[in-house]
Amino acid sequence: MNNNVAHAFQVSVNNPVPVSDPAAGRLPQDAEMASTIRPPGSRPEDTPFARVFAPRSTHRRSRQSPVPFWIHNGADDTPLCSVRPVAPDVHDVLTAEGVPLARVTRRDGRLLPWPRRVRWTARLHPSSQQVTGREGTWYAWLAYVVTAPVWFLFVVCLMVYSYIDGSPDDDSFGRPSRTRWHVPGHGTVLDYRRISDTYRLEPQHLDLRLAYALAVLTTWYRER
């Protein structure tokens, strides 16, 4: 894959696979492959764009206990970057050599005292340039709020049916989450669409390593 060509990708969260030789990839001894970044529609046996490694943990990843992770090239397993938690909702993205690439900050959404969408901000080093993205478009949120009573009743019915039927399936409806990351002067550089669960990257204006790091972070946050 040419890293300078616009392309689509998906973050696939898989059952963790222990790493046979973590020292070769400069990974911790308890490292395991937690996710893959691959082309849409690819098969599990196909070579992914990248592999994501994290330390083994008996606890579910959470905002209170974030974990570092490492992203390696899928073709030759060379390190691309690492992501280290600094504080809740704050992560540093480092190059393979350990040089700061960007600091990523997540600001939570809220309804009161005024509605505010979840906001992601990546401040690039050493410049002060920022990449920003908000989860959900304003018109999707408007439709979500207007139709909330209907969805609420529907979800309650599903929960009652699930309780009676014993089905473990989760049929709840998520909040609007389409996210467009923007760079001043260049427009949208990374676009996440929930329907297809796909990211679209314009690498001419956004570093591939930072794009993959943002995609993994937002994917892991949605699963918590």
N, C-alpha and C positions, 0 to 999 in steps of 0.2 A: 504494500500500500504506500502511495506517495503521501507523506504527511502534510504536504502543502496544497492538496486538493480537497475541496469541500466534500464531506461525506457524512453519512448517517451511521449511528451506532446505538447499541443498547447495552445497559448494564445488567448482567445476569447474575443474580445472587444464588450461589449453589451451596450444597452441603460442603462444609470445610474439608479440604483434602490436605493432610500433613505433607510438608516439604521433605523430600528424602535427603537433600544436601543443602541446608539453609546457608552454610558458610560460603558456598559458591556464589550465592546471590546477595551476599552481605545482609542476610536476614537474621532475626533472632532465632535461637535454637528451637523455640516452640512455634515457629511460623507455620501457617497453613494458608492454602489458597482459598480465599473467601468469596471472590467474585471474578467474573470475566467481562471484558469489554469486547463485543463482537458485532459483526455486521447483522442487520435485521434479516431474519429468515435463515441464518446459518445453522448448521447441524452441530451438536455437541462435540463431534469428533473433528470438526474443522478448526484450523488454527485461528485463535481470536486475535483481535488487534492488540490486546493487552491483558495481563493477568494482575489481579489485586491480591496482595498478601497481607495478613494481619496476625498478631500474636494469638495463640490459643487462649480461649477464655471459657469458663464454665458459666459465665453470666451473659445475659443479652446486652448488646451494645446499647447505651443510653446516653442522654445529654449529661447526666451526672457522672458517668464513667466512660468517657470517650476513649477510643483506642487509636494508636497510630496505625498507618498502613502504608504499603509500598506498592508502586505500580511499575510493572516490568513489561517490556516489549514482548508481544506474543510470538513473534517469529524467531527471535534468537535469545529471549529471556534476559536481555540486558536491562539494567535499571533505568527507568525514565525519571521518576521523582518519588519523593516520600511526603507524607502528610502527617504532621504532628499536632496533637491538641495542645493549646496554650491555656485555654480556660473554657468553661461551658459556652458552646456556640462560637468559639474562635479557634481557627486552625492555621498553622503555617505550612505553606507548600514549599518544599526545598528541591533543588535539582539533585541529580544523582551524586554530585560531588558535595552536596550539603550546603550549597549557596542559596540564600533566601530568594524565592521566586515571587511569592505573593502571600498576603495574609487574608484569609477568608473569614468573614464575619456573618453570622445569621442573626437577624432581628425578628423576634416572634411576631405573629399577627395578633390582632385583637378586634373586638367589636366595640368596646366602650373605653374611654368616653367618646371615641369616634372610630369608625372602622379603619383598620390598617392591615394590609396584606403582609405575609411573610416576605422579608427582603433579604437577599443575599448580596454581599459586597465583597469584591476581591480587589485589594489595593496592591498594585504591582510594585516590586522592588527592582531597581533603586528609584524609579520614577514615582510620581504621585498619581499616575493614571489609574482609573478605577473601572472595574467591570461590575455592573449592577443588574440584578434580576429580581422581579417580583412574581410570586406564585399566584397564578390565576389572573385572567384578564378581567378588566372592570365589568365588561358586559356579561361574562360568565358568572361573576359573583352576583350581579344584579338578578340574573335569572335564577340563581341558586337561592337567593333570599326570598324572591317572590314566590317560588314554588316550594319553599321549605315545608309549609304545612302538609302538602300532598306527600312529599317524600317521607316526612315524619310518620304519618299514618301508615304508609306502605311498609316502612322499616319495622314499625311496631307489629304489624300483621305478620311480617316475616319472622320476627323474633318469637311471637306466640306459636307460629307454625313449627319453627325449629324446636321449641321447647316440647311441644306435643309429639312431634315426629321423631325427635332425637337426632336430627341432622346437625352435624358440626360445621356445616358450611357457613361462611360469613358473606352475607348478601347485602351488607350495608353499602351506602353510597358515599364516596369520598368527596371532599371539598374540591373546588376548581384548583387545578395545579399546573396548568400550562405555564411554562416559565420562559421568558425571553430575556437573555442577558445582552446588555447593550454596552458598547464602547463609544464615548463621545466622538462624534465625527464619522463613525463607521456604521452606526445602526446596530441591528441584531447580528451578533456573532455566534451565539449558541441558542438553539431553540428546542425546548422539550415539549413534546406533545403526548399527553397522557393516553389518548385513545390508542395510539400505536406503541406507546411506551418507548419512544424513539427520540434521540437527540440528533440535531442537525448542526454541524460545525462548519464555520467559515475560518479555516486556520490561517488565512492571510492576516487576520486582525486579532486572533486570540491564540496564544500558545497552546499547542496540543496537550502538553502536560497539565496545564491549568484547567483546560476543558475537561479532561478525564477526571481530574481531582474533584472538580465541581459536580460532575455527574455522579461520581461515587458517593460523595457527601450527601447530595440531595436524595439519592436513591435510598441510602441507609436511613436518613431521617424519616422518609415516608414510611418505612417499615417499622418504626418504633411505636 
